[in-house]
């Protein structure tokens, strides 16, 4: 995928994932953005070749939540 297209896709995914965090953790959008951007999941999401952007916002939230609770991420096997 072209870099510019990937950036658009990533922006849309991040917006939806932030809303998942807001809804599940009952925090502000700003707090959710700060938590997401400082996560290991976000660093991996930025790597197009890892194909995390193929996952739904709900599936990404599960990975995010796991990281927040355990400090680790169990990536799906089909990746």
C-alpha positions in Angstrom: 0.0 0.0 0.0 1.2 3.5 -0.7 2.5 5.4 2.3 -0.1 8.1 1.9 -3.0 5.6 1.7 -1.6 3.7 4.7 -1.6 6.9 6.7 -5.2 7.5 5.9 -6.2 4.0 6.9 -4.2 4.3 10.1 -5.9 7.6 11.0 -9.3 6.0 10.6 -8.3 2.9 12.7 -6.9 5.1 15.4 -10.0 7.2 15.6 -12.2 4.1 16.0 -9.8 2.5 18.5 -9.7 5.6 20.6 -13.5 5.4 20.8 -13.3 1.8 21.9 -10.9 2.9 24.7 -13.2 5.8 25.7 -16.2 3.5 25.8 -14.6 0.6 27.6 -12.5 2.6 30.1 -14.9 5.5 30.7 -12.1 8.1 30.1 -11.9 11.2 28.0 -10.9 11.1 24.4 -7.7 13.0 25.2 -6.7 10.5 27.8 -7.5 7.6 25.4 -5.3 9.2 22.7 -2.4 9.7 25.1 -2.6 6.1 26.4 -2.9 4.7 22.9 0.0 6.7 21.5 2.3 5.6 24.4 1.4 2.0 23.9 3.5 -0.8 22.3 0.4 -1.7 20.3 0.4 1.7 18.6 4.1 1.4 17.7 3.3 -1.9 16.1 0.2 -0.6 14.4 2.3 2.0 12.6 4.3 -0.8 11.0 2.3 -1.5 7.8 4.0 -4.9 7.2 2.7 -6.3 10.5 -0.9 -6.0 9.1 -2.4 -5.1 12.4 -4.5 -2.6 10.5 -6.5 -5.5 9.1 -8.0 -6.1 12.6 -11.2 -4.6 13.7 -11.2 -1.8 16.3 -12.7 -4.3 18.8 -9.9 -6.8 18.2 -7.3 -4.1 18.5 -8.9 -3.0 21.8 -8.5 -6.6 23.1 -4.8 -6.4 22.3 -4.5 -2.9 23.8 -6.3 -4.1 26.9 -4.1 -7.1 27.2 -1.0 -4.9 27.0 -2.3 -2.5 29.6 -3.1 -5.4 32.0 -0.1 -7.6 31.4 2.6 -5.5 29.7 2.5 -8.0 26.8 0.6 -8.4 23.5 -0.4 -11.8 22.1 -0.6 -11.2 18.4 -3.1 -13.4 16.5 -1.4 -16.4 14.9 -2.6 -15.7 11.4 -0.5 -12.5 11.3 
